[in-house]
């Protein structure tokens, strides 16, 4: 499984091929004008303090960090970027369940449901 790593040393966020392929198929299924990107963010909340948020966004701010892999653009706001440094977005599809997951080395602990971290 190959991964894409941002060359900018201030931001290291990885996206697996499986995640890029799934995001690309979801973007293609959207009936939205313009170019959509996957926004990955960290927000206060959840039972452990912070939770991940992912959604399609056409509005890219000047200070957003951007990466591209497999034709998929990922954007991360500056505050979230600090908490996602070194993280990997993956997608698994199997008998044990399908979905996106973020492996984040900055998370010191996560909740039982796996949706939030601190």
Backbone atoms as SQL, in Angstrom:
CREATE TABLE atoms (id INTEGER PRIMARY KEY, chain TEXT, resi INTEGER, resn TEXT, atom TEXT, x REAL, y REAL, z REAL);
INSERT INTO atoms VALUES
  (1, 'A', 1, 'UNK', 'N', 0.851, -1.155, 0.000),
  (2, 'A', 1, 'UNK', 'CA', 0.000, 0.000, 0.000),
  (3, 'A', 1, 'UNK', 'C', 0.900, 1.221, 0.000),
  (4, 'A', 2, 'UNK', 'N', 0.792, 2.045, -1.050),
  (5, 'A', 2, 'UNK', 'CA', 1.622, 3.239, -1.105),
  (6, 'A', 2, 'UNK', 'C', 0.895, 4.405, -0.458),
  (7, 'A', 3, 'UNK', 'N', 1.675, 5.366, 0.007),
  (8, 'A', 3, 'UNK', 'CA', 1.123, 6.548, 0.652),
  (9, 'A', 3, 'UNK', 'C', 1.734, 7.774, 0.016),
  (10, 'A', 4, 'UNK', 'N', 1.024, 8.882, 0.088),
  (11, 'A', 4, 'UNK', 'CA', 1.501, 10.159, -0.403),
  (12, 'A', 4, 'UNK', 'C', 1.839, 11.012, 0.800),
  (13, 'A', 5, 'UNK', 'N', 2.977, 11.616, 0.802),
  (14, 'A', 5, 'UNK', 'CA', 3.383, 12.473, 1.899),
  (15, 'A', 5, 'UNK', 'C', 3.615, 13.872, 1.356),
  (16, 'A', 6, 'UNK', 'N', 3.132, 14.864, 2.046),
  (17, 'A', 6, 'UNK', 'CA', 3.325, 16.248, 1.653),
  (18, 'A', 6, 'UNK', 'C', 4.803, 16.583, 1.752),
  (19, 'A', 7, 'UNK', 'N', 5.312, 17.297, 0.766),
  (20, 'A', 7, 'UNK', 'CA', 6.726, 17.626, 0.775),
  (21, 'A', 7, 'UNK', 'C', 7.027, 18.824, 1.666),
  (22, 'A', 8, 'UNK', 'N', 6.029, 19.623, 2.006),
  (23, 'A', 8, 'UNK', 'CA', 6.216, 20.755, 2.899),
  (24, 'A', 8, 'UNK', 'C', 6.505, 20.213, 4.299),
  (25, 'A', 9, 'UNK', 'N', 7.667, 20.528, 4.839),
  (26, 'A', 9, 'UNK', 'CA', 8.086, 19.974, 6.132),
  (27, 'A', 9, 'UNK', 'C', 7.202, 20.446, 7.282),
  (28, 'A', 10, 'UNK', 'N', 6.497, 21.579, 7.101),
  (29, 'A', 10, 'UNK', 'CA', 5.654, 22.085, 8.181),
  (30, 'A', 10, 'UNK', 'C', 4.343, 21.313, 8.286),
  (31, 'A', 11, 'UNK', 'N', 4.043, 20.524, 7.271),
  (32, 'A', 11, 'UNK', 'CA', 2.802, 19.746, 7.293),
  (33, 'A', 11, 'UNK', 'C', 3.076, 18.362, 6.731),
  (34, 'A', 12, 'UNK', 'N', 2.855, 17.350, 7.534),
  (35, 'A', 12, 'UNK', 'CA', 3.025, 15.992, 7.045),
  (36, 'A', 12, 'UNK', 'C', 1.727, 15.250, 7.320),
  (37, 'A', 13, 'UNK', 'N', 0.924, 15.084, 6.276),
  (38, 'A', 13, 'UNK', 'CA', -0.341, 14.374, 6.359),
  (39, 'A', 13, 'UNK', 'C', -0.344, 13.372, 5.230),
  (40, 'A', 14, 'UNK', 'N', -0.679, 12.130, 5.534),
  (41, 'A', 14, 'UNK', 'CA', -0.626, 11.084, 4.524),
  (42, 'A', 14, 'UNK', 'C', -2.029, 10.623, 4.165),
  (43, 'A', 15, 'UNK', 'N', -2.163, 10.177, 2.931),
  (44, 'A', 15, 'UNK', 'CA', -3.422, 9.674, 2.403),
  (45, 'A', 15, 'UNK', 'C', -3.114, 8.381, 1.671),
  (46, 'A', 16, 'UNK', 'N', -3.763, 7.284, 2.064),
  (47, 'A', 16, 'UNK', 'CA', -3.503, 6.014, 1.385),
  (48, 'A', 16, 'UNK', 'C', -4.210, 5.997, 0.033),
  (49, 'A', 17, 'UNK', 'N', -3.768, 5.102, -0.834),
  (50, 'A', 17, 'UNK', 'CA', -4.417, 4.941, -2.138),
  (51, 'A', 17, 'UNK', 'C', -5.886, 4.555, -1.970),
  (52, 'A', 18, 'UNK', 'N', -6.179, 3.685, -1.008),
  (53, 'A', 18, 'UNK', 'CA', -7.562, 3.250, -0.784),
  (54, 'A', 18, 'UNK', 'C', -8.445, 4.428, -0.394),
  (55, 'A', 19, 'UNK', 'N', -7.937, 5.311, 0.454),
  (56, 'A', 19, 'UNK', 'CA', -8.702, 6.489, 0.859),
  (57, 'A', 19, 'UNK', 'C', -8.906, 7.425, -0.329),
  (58, 'A', 20, 'UNK', 'N', -7.868, 7.640, -1.118),
  (59, 'A', 20, 'UNK', 'CA', -7.978, 8.523, -2.282),
  (60, 'A', 20, 'UNK', 'C', -9.002, 7.986, -3.278),
  (61, 'A', 21, 'UNK', 'N', -8.979, 6.685, -3.528),
  (62, 'A', 21, 'UNK', 'CA', -9.930, 6.085, -4.471),
  (63, 'A', 21, 'UNK', 'C', -11.362, 6.237, -3.982),
  (64, 'A', 22, 'UNK', 'N', -11.601, 6.021, -2.692),
  (65, 'A', 22, 'UNK', 'CA', -12.948, 6.134, -2.149),
  (66, 'A', 22, 'UNK', 'C', -13.436, 7.580, -2.180),
  (67, 'A', 23, 'UNK', 'N', -12.573, 8.522, -1.792),
  (68, 'A', 23, 'UNK', 'CA', -12.951, 9.935, -1.823),
  (69, 'A', 23, 'UNK', 'C', -13.260, 10.353, -3.254),
  (70, 'A', 24, 'UNK', 'N', -12.436, 9.919, -4.206),
  (71, 'A', 24, 'UNK', 'CA', -12.662, 10.261, -5.609),
  (72, 'A', 24, 'UNK', 'C', -14.017, 9.745, -6.081),
  (73, 'A', 25, 'UNK', 'N', -14.386, 8.530, -5.715),
  (74, 'A', 25, 'UNK', 'CA', -15.679, 7.985, -6.135),
  (75, 'A', 25, 'UNK', 'C', -16.836, 8.740, -5.486),
  (76, 'A', 26, 'UNK', 'N', -16.661, 9.176, -4.244),
  (77, 'A', 26, 'UNK', 'CA', -17.709, 9.955, -3.568),
  (78, 'A', 26, 'UNK', 'C', -17.856, 11.341, -4.187),
  (79, 'A', 27, 'UNK', 'N', -16.750, 11.966, -4.564),
  (80, 'A', 27, 'UNK', 'CA', -16.805, 13.275, -5.218),
  (81, 'A', 27, 'UNK', 'C', -17.504, 13.158, -6.566),
  (82, 'A', 28, 'UNK', 'N', -17.184, 12.103, -7.308),
  (83, 'A', 28, 'UNK', 'CA', -17.816, 11.905, -8.614),
  (84, 'A', 28, 'UNK', 'C', -19.320, 11.692, -8.493),
  (85, 'A', 29, 'UNK', 'N', -19.774, 11.137, -7.373),
  (86, 'A', 29, 'UNK', 'CA', -21.206, 10.896, -7.161),
  (87, 'A', 29, 'UNK', 'C', -21.947, 12.171, -6.755),
  (88, 'A', 30, 'UNK', 'N', -21.211, 13.186, -6.305),
  (89, 'A', 30, 'UNK', 'CA', -21.826, 14.462, -5.921),
  (90, 'A', 30, 'UNK', 'C', -22.268, 15.205, -7.171),
  (91, 'A', 31, 'UNK', 'N', -23.402, 15.850, -7.081),
  (92, 'A', 31, 'UNK', 'CA', -23.890, 16.665, -8.186),
  (93, 'A', 31, 'UNK', 'C', -23.660, 18.125, -7.809),
  (94, 'A', 32, 'UNK', 'N', -22.386, 18.508, -7.783),
  (95, 'A', 32, 'UNK', 'CA', -22.035, 19.853, -7.350),
  (96, 'A', 32, 'UNK', 'C', -21.161, 20.527, -8.403),
  (97, 'A', 33, 'UNK', 'N', -21.474, 21.772, -8.700),
  (98, 'A', 33, 'UNK', 'CA', -20.628, 22.499, -9.659),
  (99, 'A', 33, 'UNK', 'C', -19.305, 22.883, -9.010),
  (100, 'A', 34, 'UNK', 'N', -18.303, 23.060, -9.827),
  (101, 'A', 34, 'UNK', 'CA', -17.004, 23.480, -9.310),
  (102, 'A', 34, 'UNK', 'C', -16.195, 22.313, -8.788),
  (103, 'A', 35, 'UNK', 'N', -15.020, 22.650, -8.316),
  (104, 'A', 35, 'UNK', 'CA', -14.091, 21.638, -7.824),
  (105, 'A', 35, 'UNK', 'C', -14.281, 21.433, -6.330),
  (106, 'A', 36, 'UNK', 'N', -14.539, 20.206, -5.942),
  (107, 'A', 36, 'UNK', 'CA', -14.693, 19.876, -4.528),
  (108, 'A', 36, 'UNK', 'C', -13.401, 19.293, -3.984),
  (109, 'A', 37, 'UNK', 'N', -13.112, 19.620, -2.742),
  (110, 'A', 37, 'UNK', 'CA', -11.964, 19.062, -2.038),
  (111, 'A', 37, 'UNK', 'C', -12.475, 18.437, -0.755),
  (112, 'A', 38, 'UNK', 'N', -11.719, 17.506, -0.217),
  (113, 'A', 38, 'UNK', 'CA', -12.056, 16.916, 1.070),
  (114, 'A', 38, 'UNK', 'C', -11.417, 17.761, 2.160),
  (115, 'A', 39, 'UNK', 'N', -12.252, 18.339, 3.007),
  (116, 'A', 39, 'UNK', 'CA', -11.732, 19.103, 4.143),
  (117, 'A', 39, 'UNK', 'C', -11.650, 18.163, 5.341),
  (118, 'A', 40, 'UNK', 'N', -10.469, 18.095, 5.945),
  (119, 'A', 40, 'UNK', 'CA', -10.249, 17.314, 7.158),
  (120, 'A', 40, 'UNK', 'C', -9.960, 18.318, 8.266),
  (121, 'A', 41, 'UNK', 'N', -10.716, 18.214, 9.357),
  (122, 'A', 41, 'UNK', 'CA', -10.574, 19.189, 10.437),
  (123, 'A', 41, 'UNK', 'C', -10.663, 18.512, 11.792),
  (124, 'A', 42, 'UNK', 'N', -10.144, 19.185, 12.792),
  (125, 'A', 42, 'UNK', 'CA', -10.261, 18.763, 14.182),
  (126, 'A', 42, 'UNK', 'C', -11.082, 19.833, 14.883),
  (127, 'A', 43, 'UNK', 'N', -12.125, 19.400, 15.581),
  (128, 'A', 43, 'UNK', 'CA', -13.011, 20.323, 16.286),
  (129, 'A', 43, 'UNK', 'C', -13.112, 19.937, 17.753),
  (130, 'A', 44, 'UNK', 'N', -13.303, 20.919, 18.631),
  (131, 'A', 44, 'UNK', 'CA', -13.550, 20.597, 20.035),
  (132, 'A', 44, 'UNK', 'C', -14.842, 19.802, 20.157),
  (133, 'A', 45, 'UNK', 'N', -14.844, 18.787, 20.988),
  (134, 'A', 45, 'UNK', 'CA', -16.055, 18.002, 21.200),
  (135, 'A', 45, 'UNK', 'C', -15.751, 16.529, 21.309),
  (136, 'A', 46, 'UNK', 'N', -16.781, 15.751, 21.458),
  (137, 'A', 46, 'UNK', 'CA', -16.617, 14.319, 21.639),
  (138, 'A', 46, 'UNK', 'C', -16.293, 14.018, 23.094),
  (139, 'A', 47, 'UNK', 'N', -16.336, 12.766, 23.448),
  (140, 'A', 47, 'UNK', 'CA', -16.145, 12.399, 24.847),
  (141, 'A', 47, 'UNK', 'C', -14.691, 12.466, 25.298),
  (142, 'A', 48, 'UNK', 'N', -13.733, 12.607, 24.369),
  (143, 'A', 48, 'UNK', 'CA', -12.321, 12.703, 24.761),
  (144, 'A', 48, 'UNK', 'C', -11.735, 14.097, 24.578),
  (145, 'A', 49, 'UNK', 'N', -12.498, 15.036, 24.054),
  (146, 'A', 49, 'UNK', 'CA', -12.003, 16.403, 23.933),
  (147, 'A', 49, 'UNK', 'C', -11.995, 16.965, 22.531),
  (148, 'A', 50, 'UNK', 'N', -11.593, 16.156, 21.524),
  (149, 'A', 50, 'UNK', 'CA', -11.558, 16.598, 20.138),
  (150, 'A', 50, 'UNK', 'C', -12.152, 15.517, 19.245),
  (151, 'A', 51, 'UNK', 'N', -12.738, 15.937, 18.129),
  (152, 'A', 51, 'UNK', 'CA', -13.260, 14.963, 17.176),
  (153, 'A', 51, 'UNK', 'C', -12.854, 15.373, 15.762),
  (154, 'A', 52, 'UNK', 'N', -12.817, 14.391, 14.878),
  (155, 'A', 52, 'UNK', 'CA', -12.477, 14.632, 13.484),
  (156, 'A', 52, 'UNK', 'C', -13.742, 14.998, 12.724),
  (157, 'A', 53, 'UNK', 'N', -13.557, 15.845, 11.725),
  (158, 'A', 53, 'UNK', 'CA', -14.653, 16.227, 10.853),
  (159, 'A', 53, 'UNK', 'C', -14.137, 16.146, 9.425),
  (160, 'A', 54, 'UNK', 'N', -14.894, 15.505, 8.541),
  (161, 'A', 54, 'UNK', 'CA', -14.526, 15.427, 7.133),
  (162, 'A', 54, 'UNK', 'C', -15.760, 15.728, 6.299),
  (163, 'A', 55, 'UNK', 'N', -15.592, 16.620, 5.325),
  (164, 'A', 55, 'UNK', 'CA', -16.697, 16.952, 4.430),
  (165, 'A', 55, 'UNK', 'C', -16.128, 17.550, 3.153),
  (166, 'A', 56, 'UNK', 'N', -16.969, 17.576, 2.111),
  (167, 'A', 56, 'UNK', 'CA', -16.554, 18.169, 0.846),
  (168, 'A', 56, 'UNK', 'C', -16.740, 19.668, 0.919),
  (169, 'A', 57, 'UNK', 'N', -15.773, 20.395, 0.369),
  (170, 'A', 57, 'UNK', 'CA', -15.781, 21.848, 0.454),
  (171, 'A', 57, 'UNK', 'C', -15.232, 22.417, -0.849),
  (172, 'A', 58, 'UNK', 'N', -15.883, 23.445, -1.361),
  (173, 'A', 58, 'UNK', 'CA', -15.393, 24.134, -2.555),
  (174, 'A', 58, 'UNK', 'C', -14.694, 25.436, -2.191),
  (175, 'A', 59, 'UNK', 'N', -14.854, 25.874, -0.938),
  (176, 'A', 59, 'UNK', 'CA', -14.238, 27.121, -0.481),
  (177, 'A', 59, 'UNK', 'C', -12.893, 26.828, 0.169),
  (178, 'A', 60, 'UNK', 'N', -11.839, 27.256, -0.486),
  (179, 'A', 60, 'UNK', 'CA', -10.491, 27.032, 0.028),
  (180, 'A', 60, 'UNK', 'C', -9.913, 28.377, 0.438),
  (181, 'A', 61, 'UNK', 'N', -9.580, 28.488, 1.707),
  (182, 'A', 61, 'UNK', 'CA', -9.001, 29.726, 2.224),
  (183, 'A', 61, 'UNK', 'C', -7.534, 29.828, 1.835),
  (184, 'A', 62, 'UNK', 'N', -7.038, 31.044, 1.819),
  (185, 'A', 62, 'UNK', 'CA', -5.648, 31.274, 1.442),
  (186, 'A', 62, 'UNK', 'C', -4.660, 30.586, 2.371),
  (187, 'A', 63, 'UNK', 'N', -5.025, 30.462, 3.665),
  (188, 'A', 63, 'UNK', 'CA', -4.099, 29.854, 4.616),
  (189, 'A', 63, 'UNK', 'C', -4.343, 28.362, 4.842),
  (190, 'A', 64, 'UNK', 'N', -5.277, 27.763, 4.090),
  (191, 'A', 64, 'UNK', 'CA', -5.487, 26.321, 4.177),
  (192, 'A', 64, 'UNK', 'C', -4.271, 25.582, 3.630),
  (193, 'A', 65, 'UNK', 'N', -3.915, 24.477, 4.271),
  (194, 'A', 65, 'UNK', 'CA', -2.869, 23.593, 3.763),
  (195, 'A', 65, 'UNK', 'C', -3.529, 22.651, 2.774),
  (196, 'A', 66, 'UNK', 'N', -2.852, 22.389, 1.645),
  (197, 'A', 66, 'UNK', 'CA', -3.433, 21.551, 0.598),
  (198, 'A', 66, 'UNK', 'C', -2.469, 20.441, 0.212),
  (199, 'A', 67, 'UNK', 'N', -3.034, 19.263, -0.007),
  (200, 'A', 67, 'UNK', 'CA', -2.273, 18.166, -0.599),
  (201, 'A', 67, 'UNK', 'C', -3.136, 17.564, -1.690),
  (202, 'A', 68, 'UNK', 'N', -2.525, 16.850, -2.602),
  (203, 'A', 68, 'UNK', 'CA', -3.270, 16.172, -3.648),
  (204, 'A', 68, 'UNK', 'C', -2.682, 14.781, -3.825),
  (205, 'A', 69, 'UNK', 'N', -3.586, 13.813, -3.982),
  (206, 'A', 69, 'UNK', 'CA', -3.165, 12.429, -4.181),
  (207, 'A', 69, 'UNK', 'C', -4.223, 11.725, -5.008),
  (208, 'A', 70, 'UNK', 'N', -3.838, 11.118, -6.092),
  (209, 'A', 70, 'UNK', 'CA', -4.773, 10.375, -6.927),
  (210, 'A', 70, 'UNK', 'C', -5.913, 11.219, -7.462),
  (211, 'A', 71, 'UNK', 'N', -5.641, 12.499, -7.736),
  (212, 'A', 71, 'UNK', 'CA', -6.666, 13.387, -8.241),
  (213, 'A', 71, 'UNK', 'C', -7.577, 13.958, -7.176),
  (214, 'A', 72, 'UNK', 'N', -7.304, 13.659, -5.921),
  (215, 'A', 72, 'UNK', 'CA', -8.115, 14.142, -4.806),
  (216, 'A', 72, 'UNK', 'C', -7.352, 15.243, -4.084),
  (217, 'A', 73, 'UNK', 'N', -8.017, 16.386, -3.897),
  (218, 'A', 73, 'UNK', 'CA', -7.412, 17.473, -3.131),
  (219, 'A', 73, 'UNK', 'C', -7.935, 17.400, -1.706),
  (220, 'A', 74, 'UNK', 'N', -7.008, 17.472, -0.747),
  (221, 'A', 74, 'UNK', 'CA', -7.351, 17.493, 0.674),
  (222, 'A', 74, 'UNK', 'C', -6.918, 18.844, 1.216),
  (223, 'A', 75, 'UNK', 'N', -7.819, 19.487, 1.971),
  (224, 'A', 75, 'UNK', 'CA', -7.507, 20.778, 2.569),
  (225, 'A', 75, 'UNK', 'C', -7.676, 20.691, 4.087),
  (226, 'A', 76, 'UNK', 'N', -6.775, 21.385, 4.780),
  (227, 'A', 76, 'UNK', 'CA', -6.756, 21.362, 6.242),
  (228, 'A', 76, 'UNK', 'C', -6.508, 22.785, 6.725),
  (229, 'A', 77, 'UNK', 'N', -7.350, 23.275, 7.642),
  (230, 'A', 77, 'UNK', 'CA', -7.156, 24.621, 8.178),
  (231, 'A', 77, 'UNK', 'C', -5.922, 24.624, 9.083),
  (232, 'A', 78, 'UNK', 'N', -5.311, 25.811, 9.288),
  (233, 'A', 78, 'UNK', 'CA', -4.059, 25.878, 10.053),
  (234, 'A', 78, 'UNK', 'C', -4.155, 25.326, 11.478),
  (235, 'A', 79, 'UNK', 'N', -5.249, 25.588, 12.180),
  (236, 'A', 79, 'UNK', 'CA', -5.380, 25.093, 13.557),
  (237, 'A', 79, 'UNK', 'C', -5.459, 23.566, 13.579),
  (238, 'A', 80, 'UNK', 'N', -6.205, 22.990, 12.654),
  (239, 'A', 80, 'UNK', 'CA', -6.325, 21.525, 12.595),
  (240, 'A', 80, 'UNK', 'C', -5.020, 20.888, 12.149),
  (241, 'A', 81, 'UNK', 'N', -4.288, 21.567, 11.279),
  (242, 'A', 81, 'UNK', 'CA', -3.045, 21.023, 10.746),
  (243, 'A', 81, 'UNK', 'C', -2.073, 20.679, 11.858),
  (244, 'A', 82, 'UNK', 'N', -2.025, 21.498, 12.896),
  (245, 'A', 82, 'UNK', 'CA', -1.117, 21.229, 14.007),
  (246, 'A', 82, 'UNK', 'C', -1.452, 19.911, 14.702),
  (247, 'A', 83, 'UNK', 'N', -2.732, 19.578, 14.777),
  (248, 'A', 83, 'UNK', 'CA', -3.155, 18.348, 15.458),
  (249, 'A', 83, 'UNK', 'C', -3.152, 17.140, 14.528),
  (250, 'A', 84, 'UNK', 'N', -3.014, 17.377, 13.221),
  (251, 'A', 84, 'UNK', 'CA', -3.017, 16.282, 12.243),
  (252, 'A', 84, 'UNK', 'C', -1.631, 16.005, 11.671),
  (253, 'A', 85, 'UNK', 'N', -0.617, 16.677, 12.193),
  (254, 'A', 85, 'UNK', 'CA', 0.744, 16.485, 11.687),
  (255, 'A', 85, 'UNK', 'C', 1.165, 15.032, 11.885),
  (256, 'A', 86, 'UNK', 'N', 1.523, 14.370, 10.795),
  (257, 'A', 86, 'UNK', 'CA', 1.946, 12.980, 10.854),
  (258, 'A', 86, 'UNK', 'C', 0.806, 11.974, 10.776),
  (259, 'A', 87, 'UNK', 'N', -0.427, 12.438, 10.636),
  (260, 'A', 87, 'UNK', 'CA', -1.586, 11.542, 10.603),
  (261, 'A', 87, 'UNK', 'C', -1.773, 10.929, 9.218),
  (262, 'A', 88, 'UNK', 'N', -2.474, 9.795, 9.181),
  (263, 'A', 88, 'UNK', 'CA', -2.759, 9.095, 7.940),
  (264, 'A', 88, 'UNK', 'C', -4.254, 8.839, 7.824),
  (265, 'A', 89, 'UNK', 'N', -4.822, 9.220, 6.681),
  (266, 'A', 89, 'UNK', 'CA', -6.223, 8.925, 6.384),
  (267, 'A', 89, 'UNK', 'C', -6.270, 7.648, 5.563),
  (268, 'A', 90, 'UNK', 'N', -7.070, 6.682, 6.013),
  (269, 'A', 90, 'UNK', 'CA', -7.190, 5.397, 5.319),
  (270, 'A', 90, 'UNK', 'C', -8.665, 5.058, 5.141),
  (271, 'A', 91, 'UNK', 'N', -8.943, 4.132, 4.238),
  (272, 'A', 91, 'UNK', 'CA', -10.290, 3.609, 4.049),
  (273, 'A', 91, 'UNK', 'C', -10.201, 2.098, 4.003),
  (274, 'A', 92, 'UNK', 'N', -11.037, 1.451, 4.789),
  (275, 'A', 92, 'UNK', 'CA', -11.086, -0.017, 4.800),
  (276, 'A', 92, 'UNK', 'C', -12.487, -0.457, 4.401),
  (277, 'A', 93, 'UNK', 'N', -12.543, -1.519, 3.621),
  (278, 'A', 93, 'UNK', 'CA', -13.816, -2.072, 3.171),
  (279, 'A', 93, 'UNK', 'C', -13.733, -3.579, 3.362),
  (280, 'A', 94, 'UNK', 'N', -14.442, -4.080, 4.363),
  (281, 'A', 94, 'UNK', 'CA', -14.353, -5.506, 4.627),
  (282, 'A', 94, 'UNK', 'C', -15.501, -6.006, 5.467),
  (283, 'A', 95, 'UNK', 'N', -15.424, -7.265, 5.850),
  (284, 'A', 95, 'UNK', 'CA', -16.477, -7.894, 6.635),
  (285, 'A', 95, 'UNK', 'C', -16.608, -7.295, 8.033),
  (286, 'A', 96, 'UNK', 'N', -15.511, -6.783, 8.565),
  (287, 'A', 96, 'UNK', 'CA', -15.538, -6.198, 9.911),
  (288, 'A', 96, 'UNK', 'C', -16.029, -4.754, 9.909),
  (289, 'A', 97, 'UNK', 'N', -16.492, -4.271, 8.778),
  (290, 'A', 97, 'UNK', 'CA', -16.985, -2.901, 8.677),
  (291, 'A', 97, 'UNK', 'C', -16.164, -2.091, 7.713),
  (292, 'A', 98, 'UNK', 'N', -16.796, -1.098, 7.133),
  (293, 'A', 98, 'UNK', 'CA', -16.130, -0.235, 6.173),
  (294, 'A', 98, 'UNK', 'C', -16.151, 1.189, 6.695),
  (295, 'A', 99, 'UNK', 'N', -15.162, 1.956, 6.288),
  (296, 'A', 99, 'UNK', 'CA', -15.163, 3.361, 6.650),
  (297, 'A', 99, 'UNK', 'C', -13.784, 3.963, 6.654),
  (298, 'A', 100, 'UNK', 'N', -13.772, 5.274, 6.809),
  (299, 'A', 100, 'UNK', 'CA', -12.532, 6.021, 6.897),
  (300, 'A', 100, 'UNK', 'C', -12.008, 5.970, 8.323),
  (301, 'A', 101, 'UNK', 'N', -10.702, 6.002, 8.447),
  (302, 'A', 101, 'UNK', 'CA', -10.089, 6.091, 9.768),
  (303, 'A', 101, 'UNK', 'C', -8.863, 6.985, 9.669),
  (304, 'A', 102, 'UNK', 'N', -8.586, 7.657, 10.757),
  (305, 'A', 102, 'UNK', 'CA', -7.398, 8.505, 10.833),
  (306, 'A', 102, 'UNK', 'C', -6.503, 7.940, 11.917),
  (307, 'A', 103, 'UNK', 'N', -5.303, 7.579, 11.504),
  (308, 'A', 103, 'UNK', 'CA', -4.288, 7.135, 12.453),
  (309, 'A', 103, 'UNK', 'C', -3.463, 8.375, 12.789),
  (310, 'A', 104, 'UNK', 'N', -3.611, 8.868, 14.019),
  (311, 'A', 104, 'UNK', 'CA', -3.001, 10.125, 14.398),
  (312, 'A', 104, 'UNK', 'C', -2.007, 9.921, 15.547),
  (313, 'A', 105, 'UNK', 'N', -0.717, 10.115, 15.278),
  (314, 'A', 105, 'UNK', 'CA', 0.283, 9.930, 16.341),
  (315, 'A', 105, 'UNK', 'C', 0.196, 11.002, 17.433),
  (316, 'A', 106, 'UNK', 'N', -0.536, 12.079, 17.188),
  (317, 'A', 106, 'UNK', 'CA', -0.686, 13.150, 18.171),
  (318, 'A', 106, 'UNK', 'C', -1.761, 12.841, 19.208),
  (319, 'A', 107, 'UNK', 'N', -2.607, 11.855, 18.930),
  (320, 'A', 107, 'UNK', 'CA', -3.678, 11.492, 19.855),
  (321, 'A', 107, 'UNK', 'C', -3.082, 10.674, 20.994),
  (322, 'A', 108, 'UNK', 'N', -3.183, 11.186, 22.196),
  (323, 'A', 108, 'UNK', 'CA', -2.642, 10.479, 23.352),
  (324, 'A', 108, 'UNK', 'C', -3.611, 9.432, 23.875),
  (325, 'A', 109, 'UNK', 'N', -4.901, 9.691, 23.676),
  (326, 'A', 109, 'UNK', 'CA', -5.884, 8.693, 24.075),
  (327, 'A', 109, 'UNK', 'C', -7.131, 8.926, 23.261),
  (328, 'A', 110, 'UNK', 'N', -7.910, 7.861, 23.039),
  (329, 'A', 110, 'UNK', 'CA', -9.156, 7.995, 22.280),
  (330, 'A', 110, 'UNK', 'C', -10.275, 7.354, 23.086),
  (331, 'A', 111, 'UNK', 'N', -11.493, 7.677, 22.696),
  (332, 'A', 111, 'UNK', 'CA', -12.649, 7.161, 23.410),
  (333, 'A', 111, 'UNK', 'C', -12.976, 5.751, 22.923),
  (334, 'A', 112, 'UNK', 'N', -13.901, 5.098, 23.594),
  (335, 'A', 112, 'UNK', 'CA', -14.292, 3.739, 23.243),
  (336, 'A', 112, 'UNK', 'C', -14.930, 3.630, 21.872),
  (337, 'A', 113, 'UNK', 'N', -15.639, 4.668, 21.436),
  (338, 'A', 113, 'UNK', 'CA', -16.296, 4.610, 20.132),
  (339, 'A', 113, 'UNK', 'C', -15.337, 4.947, 19.003),
  (340, 'A', 114, 'UNK', 'N', -14.152, 5.467, 19.338),
  (341, 'A', 114, 'UNK', 'CA', -13.143, 5.773, 18.319),
  (342, 'A', 114, 'UNK', 'C', -13.401, 7.048, 17.531),
  (343, 'A', 115, 'UNK', 'N', -14.365, 7.849, 17.961),
  (344, 'A', 115, 'UNK', 'CA', -14.715, 9.062, 17.229),
  (345, 'A', 115, 'UNK', 'C', -14.078, 10.324, 17.784),
  (346, 'A', 116, 'UNK', 'N', -13.461, 10.245, 18.957),
  (347, 'A', 116, 'UNK', 'CA', -12.827, 11.430, 19.511),
  (348, 'A', 116, 'UNK', 'C', -11.502, 11.054, 20.171),
  (349, 'A', 117, 'UNK', 'N', -10.692, 12.088, 20.444),
  (350, 'A', 117, 'UNK', 'CA', -9.357, 11.846, 21.005),
  (351, 'A', 117, 'UNK', 'C', -8.943, 13.032, 21.849),
  (352, 'A', 118, 'UNK', 'N', -7.862, 12.857, 22.571),
  (353, 'A', 118, 'UNK', 'CA', -7.261, 13.965, 23.324),
  (354, 'A', 118, 'UNK', 'C', -5.754, 13.889, 23.194);
